[in-house]
Amino acid sequence: MMAASRLELNLVRLLCRCEAMASEKRDPDEWRLEKYVGALEDMLQALKAQASKPASEVINEYSRKVDFLKGMLQAEKLTSSAEKALANQFLAPGRVPTTARERIPATKTVHLQSRARYTSEMRRELLGKDSAGEPELDVRKRIGMGGPRPADEKQSAAELDLVLQQHQDLQEKLAEEMLGLARSLKTNTLAAQSVIKKDNQTLSHSLRMADQNLEKLKTESERLEQHTQKSVNWLLWAMLIVVCFIFISMILFIRIMPKLK
């Protein structure tokens, strides 16, 4: 295996630092992680442009982890917890640990933590809990009436189940649409592959026919050339025979006919 370059080592160190910061609880005004992720993108582009770059599988794993961190930061900027949870579901964490000390990829752990956090926030919003962790509706009821009523609790639970069911239906609908798009893309790809295959077969047949015609044309050209040479030879011999015949005839005529006095 080829030794890692200095740029790759720096990228791995910064990636480990970003994964550790992402797994920790951060203040809303924390800005370092976003800057670090931007630096990771620049380093990854520089690593791809190197002549002695790592294998394509390693490059793809780095890209997957950087894209995950970037998507996580974008999901944190969303307003509602439902949007955050939905965006978090579409994130793809890394498949291979960054360092040998990790048993599970750190990005996968961060993904699970963020999913649990967004789910908890969504439940808290749906239940209407205050900052102390108690439902505001229950607090008002305790103050005004001395305690919550079971009917209201059942209604709140039913409303919560309805909202959760709506979110689940929305997620299933999105999954079905993505599956349909994937199937359509696969069908179009297979159709294009079939058309390209037929075109290649037609082109190969045309090339074979062209080669055969070229060979036939070459053979006929050689035969025509030989025939032309034979015709020229016979004509030359015929003309020589005629000239010799005329010459001999003139000599005999001169010998036979009496000389004029």
CNS distance restraints for C-alpha pairs under 8 A (distance, minus, plus):
assign (resid   2 and name CA) (resid  54 and name CA) 7.76 0.50 0.50
assign (resid   4 and name CA) (resid   8 and name CA) 6.05 0.50 0.50
assign (resid   4 and name CA) (resid   9 and name CA) 6.57 0.50 0.50
assign (resid   4 and name CA) (resid  54 and name CA) 7.57 0.50 0.50
assign (resid   5 and name CA) (resid   9 and name CA) 6.34 0.50 0.50
assign (resid   6 and name CA) (resid  10 and name CA) 6.20 0.50 0.50
assign (resid   7 and name CA) (resid  11 and name CA) 6.15 0.50 0.50
assign (resid   7 and name CA) (resid  43 and name CA) 7.25 0.50 0.50
assign (resid   7 and name CA) (resid  47 and name CA) 6.86 0.50 0.50
assign (resid   8 and name CA) (resid  12 and name CA) 6.18 0.50 0.50
assign (resid   8 and name CA) (resid  47 and name CA) 6.90 0.50 0.50
assign (resid   9 and name CA) (resid  13 and name CA) 6.23 0.50 0.50
assign (resid  10 and name CA) (resid  14 and name CA) 6.15 0.50 0.50
assign (resid  11 and name CA) (resid  15 and name CA) 5.95 0.50 0.50
assign (resid  11 and name CA) (resid  40 and name CA) 6.49 0.50 0.50
assign (resid  11 and name CA) (resid  43 and name CA) 6.46 0.50 0.50
assign (resid  11 and name CA) (resid  44 and name CA) 7.39 0.50 0.50
assign (resid  12 and name CA) (resid  16 and name CA) 6.13 0.50 0.50
assign (resid  12 and name CA) (resid  98 and name CA) 7.12 0.50 0.50
assign (resid  13 and name CA) (resid  17 and name CA) 6.31 0.50 0.50
assign (resid  14 and name CA) (resid  18 and name CA) 6.16 0.50 0.50
assign (resid  14 and name CA) (resid  36 and name CA) 7.30 0.50 0.50
assign (resid  14 and name CA) (resid  40 and name CA) 7.15 0.50 0.50
assign (resid  15 and name CA) (resid  19 and name CA) 6.16 0.50 0.50
assign (resid  15 and name CA) (resid  40 and name CA) 7.11 0.50 0.50
assign (resid  15 and name CA) (resid  66 and name CA) 7.87 0.50 0.50
assign (resid  15 and name CA) (resid  98 and name CA) 7.94 0.50 0.50
assign (resid  16 and name CA) (resid  20 and name CA) 6.18 0.50 0.50
assign (resid  16 and name CA) (resid  98 and name CA) 6.95 0.50 0.50
assign (resid  16 and name CA) (resid  99 and name CA) 7.94 0.50 0.50
assign (resid  17 and name CA) (resid  21 and name CA) 6.23 0.50 0.50
assign (resid  18 and name CA) (resid  22 and name CA) 6.04 0.50 0.50
assign (resid  18 and name CA) (resid  33 and name CA) 6.28 0.50 0.50
assign (resid  18 and name CA) (resid  36 and name CA) 6.82 0.50 0.50
assign (resid  18 and name CA) (resid  37 and name CA) 7.18 0.50 0.50
assign (resid  19 and name CA) (resid  23 and name CA) 6.26 0.50 0.50
assign (resid  19 and name CA) (resid  69 and name CA) 7.92 0.50 0.50
assign (resid  19 and name CA) (resid 106 and name CA) 6.19 0.50 0.50
assign (resid  19 and name CA) (resid 107 and name CA) 6.41 0.50 0.50
assign (resid  19 and name CA) (resid 110 and name CA) 7.59 0.50 0.50
assign (resid  20 and name CA) (resid  24 and name CA) 6.53 0.50 0.50
assign (resid  20 and name CA) (resid 106 and name CA) 7.77 0.50 0.50
assign (resid  21 and name CA) (resid  25 and name CA) 7.89 0.50 0.50
assign (resid  21 and name CA) (resid  26 and name CA) 7.68 0.50 0.50
assign (resid  21 and name CA) (resid  33 and name CA) 6.95 0.50 0.50
assign (resid  22 and name CA) (resid  26 and name CA) 7.85 0.50 0.50
assign (resid  22 and name CA) (resid  33 and name CA) 7.62 0.50 0.50
assign (resid  22 and name CA) (resid  69 and name CA) 7.90 0.50 0.50
assign (resid  22 and name CA) (resid 110 and name CA) 6.61 0.50 0.50
assign (resid  23 and name CA) (resid 109 and name CA) 7.59 0.50 0.50
assign (resid  23 and name CA) (resid 110 and name CA) 5.27 0.50 0.50
assign (resid  23 and name CA) (resid 113 and name CA) 7.49 0.50 0.50
assign (resid  26 and name CA) (resid  30 and name CA) 6.46 0.50 0.50
assign (resid  31 and name CA) (resid  35 and name CA) 6.62 0.50 0.50
assign (resid  32 and name CA) (resid  36 and name CA) 6.08 0.50 0.50
assign (resid  33 and name CA) (resid  37 and name CA) 6.15 0.50 0.50
assign (resid  34 and name CA) (resid  38 and name CA) 6.30 0.50 0.50
assign (resid  34 and name CA) (resid  70 and name CA) 7.84 0.50 0.50
assign (resid  34 and name CA) (resid  73 and name CA) 7.17 0.50 0.50
assign (resid  35 and name CA) (resid  39 and name CA) 6.25 0.50 0.50
assign (resid  36 and name CA) (resid  40 and name CA) 6.15 0.50 0.50
assign (resid  37 and name CA) (resid  41 and name CA) 6.36 0.50 0.50
assign (resid  37 and name CA) (resid  66 and name CA) 6.90 0.50 0.50
assign (resid  37 and name CA) (resid  69 and name CA) 6.99 0.50 0.50
assign (resid  37 and name CA) (resid  70 and name CA) 6.66 0.50 0.50
assign (resid  38 and name CA) (resid  42 and name CA) 6.52 0.50 0.50
assign (resid  39 and name CA) (resid  43 and name CA) 6.19 0.50 0.50
assign (resid  40 and name CA) (resid  44 and name CA) 6.01 0.50 0.50
assign (resid  40 and name CA) (resid  66 and name CA) 6.91 0.50 0.50
assign (resid  41 and name CA) (resid  45 and name CA) 6.25 0.50 0.50
assign (resid  41 and name CA) (resid  66 and name CA) 6.91 0.50 0.50
assign (resid  42 and name CA) (resid  46 and name CA) 6.27 0.50 0.50
assign (resid  43 and name CA) (resid  47 and name CA) 6.05 0.50 0.50
assign (resid  44 and name CA) (resid  48 and name CA) 6.22 0.50 0.50
assign (resid  44 and name CA) (resid  62 and name CA) 7.56 0.50 0.50
assign (resid  44 and name CA) (resid  63 and name CA) 7.39 0.50 0.50
assign (resid  45 and name CA) (resid  49 and name CA) 6.38 0.50 0.50
assign (resid  46 and name CA) (resid  50 and name CA) 6.46 0.50 0.50
assign (resid  47 and name CA) (resid  53 and name CA) 6.13 0.50 0.50
assign (resid  48 and name CA) (resid  53 and name CA) 6.19 0.50 0.50
assign (resid  48 and name CA) (resid  59 and name CA) 7.43 0.50 0.50
assign (resid  49 and name CA) (resid  53 and name CA) 7.46 0.50 0.50
assign (resid  54 and name CA) (resid  58 and name CA) 6.30 0.50 0.50
assign (resid  54 and name CA) (resid  59 and name CA) 6.56 0.50 0.50
assign (resid  55 and name CA) (resid  59 and name CA) 6.40 0.50 0.50
assign (resid  56 and name CA) (resid  60 and name CA) 6.06 0.50 0.50
assign (resid  57 and name CA) (resid  61 and name CA) 6.23 0.50 0.50
assign (resid  58 and name CA) (resid  62 and name CA) 6.29 0.50 0.50
assign (resid  59 and name CA) (resid  63 and name CA) 6.19 0.50 0.50
assign (resid  60 and name CA) (resid  64 and name CA) 6.07 0.50 0.50
assign (resid  61 and name CA) (resid  65 and name CA) 6.34 0.50 0.50
assign (resid  61 and name CA) (resid  94 and name CA) 6.38 0.50 0.50
assign (resid  61 and name CA) (resid  95 and name CA) 7.24 0.50 0.50
assign (resid  61 and name CA) (resid  96 and name CA) 7.30 0.50 0.50
assign (resid  62 and name CA) (resid  66 and name CA) 6.20 0.50 0.50
assign (resid  63 and name CA) (resid  67 and name CA) 5.97 0.50 0.50
assign (resid  64 and name CA) (resid  68 and name CA) 6.09 0.50 0.50
assign (resid  64 and name CA) (resid  92 and name CA) 7.09 0.50 0.50
assign (resid  64 and name CA) (resid  93 and name CA) 6.74 0.50 0.50
assign (resid  64 and name CA) (resid  94 and name CA) 5.89 0.50 0.50
assign (resid  65 and name CA) (resid  69 and name CA) 6.31 0.50 0.50
assign (resid  65 and name CA) (resid  93 and name CA) 6.07 0.50 0.50
assign (resid  65 and name CA) (resid  94 and name CA) 5.19 0.50 0.50
assign (resid  65 and name CA) (resid 107 and name CA) 6.82 0.50 0.50
assign (resid  66 and name CA) (resid  70 and name CA) 6.17 0.50 0.50
assign (resid  67 and name CA) (resid  71 and name CA) 5.98 0.50 0.50
assign (resid  68 and name CA) (resid  72 and name CA) 6.04 0.50 0.50
assign (resid  68 and name CA) (resid  91 and name CA) 5.94 0.50 0.50
assign (resid  68 and name CA) (resid  92 and name CA) 6.03 0.50 0.50
assign (resid  68 and name CA) (resid  93 and name CA) 5.72 0.50 0.50
assign (resid  68 and name CA) (resid  94 and name CA) 7.75 0.50 0.50
assign (resid  68 and name CA) (resid 107 and name CA) 7.51 0.50 0.50
assign (resid  69 and name CA) (resid  73 and name CA) 6.30 0.50 0.50
assign (resid  69 and name CA) (resid 107 and name CA) 7.89 0.50 0.50
assign (resid  70 and name CA) (resid  74 and name CA) 6.36 0.50 0.50
assign (resid  71 and name CA) (resid  75 and name CA) 6.09 0.50 0.50
assign (resid  71 and name CA) (resid  88 and name CA) 7.99 0.50 0.50
assign (resid  71 and name CA) (resid  91 and name CA) 6.68 0.50 0.50
assign (resid  72 and name CA) (resid  76 and name CA) 6.29 0.50 0.50
assign (resid  72 and name CA) (resid  88 and name CA) 6.92 0.50 0.50
assign (resid  72 and name CA) (resid  91 and name CA) 7.49 0.50 0.50
assign (resid  73 and name CA) (resid  77 and name CA) 6.69 0.50 0.50
assign (resid  74 and name CA) (resid  78 and name CA) 7.10 0.50 0.50
assign (resid  75 and name CA) (resid  83 and name CA) 7.75 0.50 0.50
assign (resid  75 and name CA) (resid  84 and name CA) 5.22 0.50 0.50
assign (resid  75 and name CA) (resid  87 and name CA) 5.91 0.50 0.50
assign (resid  75 and name CA) (resid  88 and name CA) 6.64 0.50 0.50
assign (resid  76 and name CA) (resid  84 and name CA) 6.48 0.50 0.50
assign (resid  78 and name CA) (resid  83 and name CA) 6.55 0.50 0.50
assign (resid  78 and name CA) (resid  84 and name CA) 6.05 0.50 0.50
assign (resid  79 and name CA) (resid  83 and name CA) 7.27 0.50 0.50
assign (resid  79 and name CA) (resid  84 and name CA) 7.70 0.50 0.50
assign (resid  80 and name CA) (resid  84 and name CA) 6.46 0.50 0.50
assign (resid  81 and name CA) (resid  85 and name CA) 6.06 0.50 0.50
assign (resid  81 and name CA) (resid 118 and name CA) 5.74 0.50 0.50
assign (resid  81 and name CA) (resid 119 and name CA) 7.58 0.50 0.50
assign (resid  81 and name CA) (resid 121 and name CA) 6.05 0.50 0.50
assign (resid  81 and name CA) (resid 122 and name CA) 5.24 0.50 0.50
assign (resid  82 and name CA) (resid  86 and name CA) 6.12 0.50 0.50
assign (resid  82 and name CA) (resid 118 and name CA) 7.48 0.50 0.50
assign (resid  82 and name CA) (resid 119 and name CA) 7.98 0.50 0.50
assign (resid  82 and name CA) (resid 122 and name CA) 6.04 0.50 0.50
assign (resid  83 and name CA) (resid  87 and name CA) 6.03 0.50 0.50
assign (resid  84 and name CA) (resid  88 and name CA) 5.98 0.50 0.50
assign (resid  84 and name CA) (resid 118 and name CA) 6.52 0.50 0.50
assign (resid  85 and name CA) (resid  89 and name CA) 6.38 0.50 0.50
assign (resid  85 and name CA) (resid 115 and name CA) 6.31 0.50 0.50
assign (resid  85 and name CA) (resid 118 and name CA) 5.37 0.50 0.50
assign (resid  85 and name CA) (resid 119 and name CA) 6.59 0.50 0.50
assign (resid  86 and name CA) (resid  90 and name CA) 7.04 0.50 0.50
assign (resid  86 and name CA) (resid 171 and name CA) 7.92 0.50 0.50
assign (resid  87 and name CA) (resid  91 and name CA) 6.94 0.50 0.50
assign (resid  88 and name CA) (resid 111 and name CA) 7.48 0.50 0.50
assign (resid  88 and name CA) (resid 114 and name CA) 7.49 0.50 0.50
assign (resid  88 and name CA) (resid 115 and name CA) 6.55 0.50 0.50
assign (resid  89 and name CA) (resid 115 and name CA) 7.64 0.50 0.50
assign (resid  91 and name CA) (resid 111 and name CA) 7.89 0.50 0.50
assign (resid  93 and name CA) (resid 107 and name CA) 5.18 0.50 0.50
assign (resid  93 and name CA) (resid 108 and name CA) 5.15 0.50 0.50
assign (resid  93 and name CA) (resid 111 and name CA) 6.75 0.50 0.50
assign (resid  94 and name CA) (resid 105 and name CA) 6.27 0.50 0.50
assign (resid  94 and name CA) (resid 106 and name CA) 7.86 0.50 0.50
assign (resid  94 and name CA) (resid 107 and name CA) 5.79 0.50 0.50
assign (resid  94 and name CA) (resid 108 and name CA) 6.41 0.50 0.50
assign (resid  95 and name CA) (resid 105 and name CA) 6.43 0.50 0.50
assign (resid  95 and name CA) (resid 108 and name CA) 7.80 0.50 0.50
assign (resid  96 and name CA) (resid 104 and name CA) 7.69 0.50 0.50
assign (resid  96 and name CA) (resid 105 and name CA) 5.75 0.50 0.50
assign (resid  97 and name CA) (resid 102 and name CA) 5.68 0.50 0.50
assign (resid  97 and name CA) (resid 103 and name CA) 6.76 0.50 0.50
assign (resid  97 and name CA) (resid 104 and name CA) 6.03 0.50 0.50
assign (resid  97 and name CA) (resid 105 and name CA) 4.10 0.50 0.50
assign (resid  97 and name CA) (resid 106 and name CA) 6.71 0.50 0.50
assign (resid  98 and name CA) (resid 102 and name CA) 7.16 0.50 0.50
assign (resid  98 and name CA) (resid 105 and name CA) 6.65 0.50 0.50
assign (resid  98 and name CA) (resid 106 and name CA) 7.52 0.50 0.50
assign (resid 102 and name CA) (resid 106 and name CA) 7.36 0.50 0.50
assign (resid 104 and name CA) (resid 108 and name CA) 7.16 0.50 0.50
assign (resid 104 and name CA) (resid 109 and name CA) 7.32 0.50 0.50
assign (resid 105 and name CA) (resid 109 and name CA) 6.70 0.50 0.50
assign (resid 106 and name CA) (resid 110 and name CA) 6.21 0.50 0.50
assign (resid 107 and name CA) (resid 111 and name CA) 6.01 0.50 0.50
assign (resid 108 and name CA) (resid 112 and name CA) 6.32 0.50 0.50
assign (resid 109 and name CA) (resid 113 and name CA) 6.20 0.50 0.50
assign (resid 110 and name CA) (resid 114 and name CA) 6.05 0.50 0.50
assign (resid 111 and name CA) (resid 115 and name CA) 6.10 0.50 0.50
assign (resid 112 and name CA) (resid 116 and name CA) 6.21 0.50 0.50
assign (resid 113 and name CA) (resid 117 and name CA) 6.12 0.50 0.50
assign (resid 114 and name CA) (resid 118 and name CA) 6.04 0.50 0.50
assign (resid 115 and name CA) (resid 119 and name CA) 6.09 0.50 0.50
assign (resid 116 and name CA) (resid 120 and name CA) 6.11 0.50 0.50
assign (resid 117 and name CA) (resid 121 and name CA) 6.19 0.50 0.50
assign (resid 118 and name CA) (resid 122 and name CA) 6.05 0.50 0.50
assign (resid 119 and name CA) (resid 123 and name CA) 6.19 0.50 0.50
assign (resid 120 and name CA) (resid 124 and name CA) 6.12 0.50 0.50
assign (resid 121 and name CA) (resid 125 and name CA) 6.14 0.50 0.50
assign (resid 122 and name CA) (resid 126 and name CA) 6.13 0.50 0.50
assign (resid 123 and name CA) (resid 127 and name CA) 6.02 0.50 0.50
assign (resid 124 and name CA) (resid 128 and name CA) 5.90 0.50 0.50
assign (resid 124 and name CA) (resid 129 and name CA) 5.39 0.50 0.50
assign (resid 125 and name CA) (resid 129 and name CA) 6.54 0.50 0.50
assign (resid 126 and name CA) (resid 160 and name CA) 6.52 0.50 0.50
assign (resid 127 and name CA) (resid 135 and name CA) 6.33 0.50 0.50
assign (resid 127 and name CA) (resid 156 and name CA) 7.44 0.50 0.50
assign (resid 127 and name CA) (resid 160 and name CA) 7.34 0.50 0.50
assign (resid 128 and name CA) (resid 135 and name CA) 5.38 0.50 0.50
assign (resid 128 and name CA) (resid 136 and name CA) 5.99 0.50 0.50
assign (resid 128 and name CA) (resid 137 and name CA) 7.15 0.50 0.50
assign (resid 129 and name CA) (resid 133 and name CA) 5.58 0.50 0.50
assign (resid 129 and name CA) (resid 134 and name CA) 5.06 0.50 0.50
assign (resid 129 and name CA) (resid 135 and name CA) 3.81 0.50 0.50
assign (resid 129 and name CA) (resid 136 and name CA) 5.51 0.50 0.50
assign (resid 130 and name CA) (resid 134 and name CA) 5.74 0.50 0.50
assign (resid 130 and name CA) (resid 135 and name CA) 5.99 0.50 0.50
assign (resid 130 and name CA) (resid 136 and name CA) 5.81 0.50 0.50
assign (resid 134 and name CA) (resid 138 and name CA) 7.42 0.50 0.50
assign (resid 134 and name CA) (resid 139 and name CA) 7.23 0.50 0.50
assign (resid 135 and name CA) (resid 139 and name CA) 6.39 0.50 0.50
assign (resid 136 and name CA) (resid 140 and name CA) 6.24 0.50 0.50
assign (resid 137 and name CA) (resid 141 and name CA) 6.22 0.50 0.50
assign (resid 138 and name CA) (resid 142 and name CA) 6.06 0.50 0.50
assign (resid 138 and name CA) (resid 147 and name CA) 7.29 0.50 0.50
assign (resid 138 and name CA) (resid 148 and name CA) 5.86 0.50 0.50
assign (resid 139 and name CA) (resid 143 and name CA) 6.24 0.50 0.50
assign (resid 140 and name CA) (resid 144 and name CA) 5.96 0.50 0.50
assign (resid 141 and name CA) (resid 145 and name CA) 5.28 0.50 0.50
assign (resid 141 and name CA) (resid 146 and name CA) 6.39 0.50 0.50
assign (resid 141 and name CA) (resid 147 and name CA) 5.59 0.50 0.50
assign (resid 141 and name CA) (resid 148 and name CA) 5.61 0.50 0.50
assign (resid 142 and name CA) (resid 146 and name CA) 4.30 0.50 0.50
assign (resid 142 and name CA) (resid 147 and name CA) 4.21 0.50 0.50
assign (resid 142 and name CA) (resid 148 and name CA) 6.37 0.50 0.50
assign (resid 143 and name CA) (resid 147 and name CA) 7.62 0.50 0.50
assign (resid 148 and name CA) (resid 152 and name CA) 7.27 0.50 0.50
assign (resid 148 and name CA) (resid 153 and name CA) 7.38 0.50 0.50
assign (resid 149 and name CA) (resid 153 and name CA) 6.46 0.50 0.50
assign (resid 150 and name CA) (resid 154 and name CA) 6.17 0.50 0.50
assign (resid 151 and name CA) (resid 155 and name CA) 6.17 0.50 0.50
assign (resid 152 and name CA) (resid 156 and name CA) 6.06 0.50 0.50
assign (resid 153 and name CA) (resid 157 and name CA) 6.10 0.50 0.50
assign (resid 154 and name CA) (resid 158 and name CA) 6.03 0.50 0.50
assign (resid 155 and name CA) (resid 159 and name CA) 6.08 0.50 0.50
assign (resid 156 and name CA) (resid 160 and name CA) 6.06 0.50 0.50
assign (resid 157 and name CA) (resid 161 and name CA) 6.11 0.50 0.50
assign (resid 158 and name CA) (resid 162 and name CA) 6.10 0.50 0.50
assign (resid 159 and name CA) (resid 163 and name CA) 6.19 0.50 0.50
assign (resid 160 and name CA) (resid 164 and name CA) 6.11 0.50 0.50
assign (resid 161 and name CA) (resid 165 and name CA) 5.94 0.50 0.50
assign (resid 162 and name CA) (resid 166 and name CA) 6.16 0.50 0.50
assign (resid 163 and name CA) (resid 167 and name CA) 6.28 0.50 0.50
assign (resid 164 and name CA) (resid 168 and name CA) 6.11 0.50 0.50
assign (resid 165 and name CA) (resid 169 and name CA) 6.04 0.50 0.50
assign (resid 166 and name CA) (resid 170 and name CA) 6.11 0.50 0.50
assign (resid 167 and name CA) (resid 171 and name CA) 6.18 0.50 0.50
assign (resid 168 and name CA) (resid 172 and name CA) 6.14 0.50 0.50
assign (resid 169 and name CA) (resid 173 and name CA) 6.05 0.50 0.50
assign (resid 170 and name CA) (resid 174 and name CA) 6.18 0.50 0.50
assign (resid 171 and name CA) (resid 175 and name CA) 6.10 0.50 0.50
assign (resid 172 and name CA) (resid 176 and name CA) 6.08 0.50 0.50
assign (resid 173 and name CA) (resid 177 and name CA) 6.15 0.50 0.50
assign (resid 174 and name CA) (resid 178 and name CA) 6.12 0.50 0.50
assign (resid 175 and name CA) (resid 179 and name CA) 6.05 0.50 0.50
assign (resid 176 and name CA) (resid 180 and name CA) 6.05 0.50 0.50
assign (resid 177 and name CA) (resid 181 and name CA) 6.12 0.50 0.50
assign (resid 178 and name CA) (resid 182 and name CA) 6.09 0.50 0.50
assign (resid 179 and name CA) (resid 183 and name CA) 6.15 0.50 0.50
assign (resid 180 and name CA) (resid 184 and name CA) 6.06 0.50 0.50
assign (resid 181 and name CA) (resid 185 and name CA) 6.00 0.50 0.50
assign (resid 182 and name CA) (resid 186 and name CA) 6.07 0.50 0.50
assign (resid 183 and name CA) (resid 187 and name CA) 6.10 0.50 0.50
assign (resid 184 and name CA) (resid 188 and name CA) 6.11 0.50 0.50
assign (resid 185 and name CA) (resid 189 and name CA) 5.98 0.50 0.50
assign (resid 186 and name CA) (resid 190 and name CA) 6.11 0.50 0.50
assign (resid 187 and name CA) (resid 191 and name CA) 6.11 0.50 0.50
assign (resid 188 and name CA) (resid 192 and name CA) 6.02 0.50 0.50
assign (resid 189 and name CA) (resid 193 and name CA) 5.98 0.50 0.50
assign (resid 190 and name CA) (resid 194 and name CA) 6.09 0.50 0.50
assign (resid 191 and name CA) (resid 195 and name CA) 6.23 0.50 0.50
assign (resid 192 and name CA) (resid 196 and name CA) 6.06 0.50 0.50
assign (resid 193 and name CA) (resid 197 and name CA) 6.01 0.50 0.50
assign (resid 194 and name CA) (resid 198 and name CA) 6.19 0.50 0.50
assign (resid 195 and name CA) (resid 199 and name CA) 6.12 0.50 0.50
assign (resid 196 and name CA) (resid 200 and name CA) 6.07 0.50 0.50
assign (resid 197 and name CA) (resid 201 and name CA) 6.23 0.50 0.50
assign (resid 198 and name CA) (resid 202 and name CA) 6.15 0.50 0.50
assign (resid 199 and name CA) (resid 203 and name CA) 6.02 0.50 0.50
assign (resid 200 and name CA) (resid 204 and name CA) 6.02 0.50 0.50
assign (resid 201 and name CA) (resid 205 and name CA) 6.13 0.50 0.50
assign (resid 202 and name CA) (resid 206 and name CA) 6.11 0.50 0.50
assign (resid 203 and name CA) (resid 207 and name CA) 6.12 0.50 0.50
assign (resid 204 and name CA) (resid 208 and name CA) 6.19 0.50 0.50
assign (resid 205 and name CA) (resid 209 and name CA) 6.14 0.50 0.50
assign (resid 206 and name CA) (resid 210 and name CA) 6.04 0.50 0.50
assign (resid 207 and name CA) (resid 211 and name CA) 6.14 0.50 0.50
assign (resid 208 and name CA) (resid 212 and name CA) 6.17 0.50 0.50
assign (resid 209 and name CA) (resid 213 and name CA) 6.06 0.50 0.50
assign (resid 210 and name CA) (resid 214 and name CA) 6.03 0.50 0.50
assign (resid 211 and name CA) (resid 215 and name CA) 6.21 0.50 0.50
assign (resid 212 and name CA) (resid 216 and name CA) 6.18 0.50 0.50
assign (resid 213 and name CA) (resid 217 and name CA) 5.96 0.50 0.50
assign (resid 214 and name CA) (resid 218 and name CA) 6.07 0.50 0.50
assign (resid 215 and name CA) (resid 219 and name CA) 6.20 0.50 0.50
assign (resid 216 and name CA) (resid 220 and name CA) 6.13 0.50 0.50
assign (resid 217 and name CA) (resid 221 and name CA) 6.00 0.50 0.50
assign (resid 218 and name CA) (resid 222 and name CA) 6.29 0.50 0.50
assign (resid 219 and name CA) (resid 223 and name CA) 6.32 0.50 0.50
assign (resid 220 and name CA) (resid 224 and name CA) 6.05 0.50 0.50
assign (resid 221 and name CA) (resid 225 and name CA) 6.10 0.50 0.50
assign (resid 222 and name CA) (resid 226 and name CA) 6.21 0.50 0.50
assign (resid 223 and name CA) (resid 227 and name CA) 6.09 0.50 0.50
assign (resid 224 and name CA) (resid 228 and name CA) 6.03 0.50 0.50
assign (resid 225 and name CA) (resid 229 and name CA) 6.20 0.50 0.50
assign (resid 226 and name CA) (resid 230 and name CA) 6.24 0.50 0.50
assign (resid 227 and name CA) (resid 231 and name CA) 6.21 0.50 0.50
assign (resid 228 and name CA) (resid 232 and name CA) 6.27 0.50 0.50
assign (resid 229 and name CA) (resid 233 and name CA) 6.29 0.50 0.50
assign (resid 230 and name CA) (resid 234 and name CA) 6.36 0.50 0.50
assign (resid 231 and name CA) (resid 235 and name CA) 6.26 0.50 0.50
assign (resid 232 and name CA) (resid 236 and name CA) 6.19 0.50 0.50
assign (resid 233 and name CA) (resid 237 and name CA) 6.31 0.50 0.50
assign (resid 234 and name CA) (resid 238 and name CA) 6.09 0.50 0.50
assign (resid 235 and name CA) (resid 239 and name CA) 6.18 0.50 0.50
assign (resid 236 and name CA) (resid 240 and name CA) 6.25 0.50 0.50
assign (resid 237 and name CA) (resid 241 and name CA) 6.20 0.50 0.50
assign (resid 238 and name CA) (resid 242 and name CA) 6.27 0.50 0.50
assign (resid 239 and name CA) (resid 243 and name CA) 6.16 0.50 0.50
assign (resid 240 and name CA) (resid 244 and name CA) 6.15 0.50 0.50
assign (resid 241 and name CA) (resid 245 and name CA) 6.09 0.50 0.50
assign (resid 242 and name CA) (resid 246 and name CA) 6.18 0.50 0.50
assign (resid 243 and name CA) (resid 247 and name CA) 6.14 0.50 0.50
assign (resid 244 and name CA) (resid 248 and name CA) 6.15 0.50 0.50
assign (resid 245 and name CA) (resid 249 and name CA) 6.02 0.50 0.50
assign (resid 246 and name CA) (resid 250 and name CA) 6.15 0.50 0.50
assign (resid 247 and name CA) (resid 251 and name CA) 6.45 0.50 0.50
assign (resid 248 and name CA) (resid 252 and name CA) 6.24 0.50 0.50
assign (resid 249 and name CA) (resid 253 and name CA) 6.05 0.50 0.50
assign (resid 250 and name CA) (resid 254 and name CA) 6.17 0.50 0.50
assign (resid 251 and name CA) (resid 255 and name CA) 6.27 0.50 0.50
assign (resid 252 and name CA) (resid 256 and name CA) 5.97 0.50 0.50
assign (resid 253 and name CA) (resid 257 and name CA) 5.85 0.50 0.50
assign (resid 254 and name CA) (resid 258 and name CA) 7.90 0.50 0.50
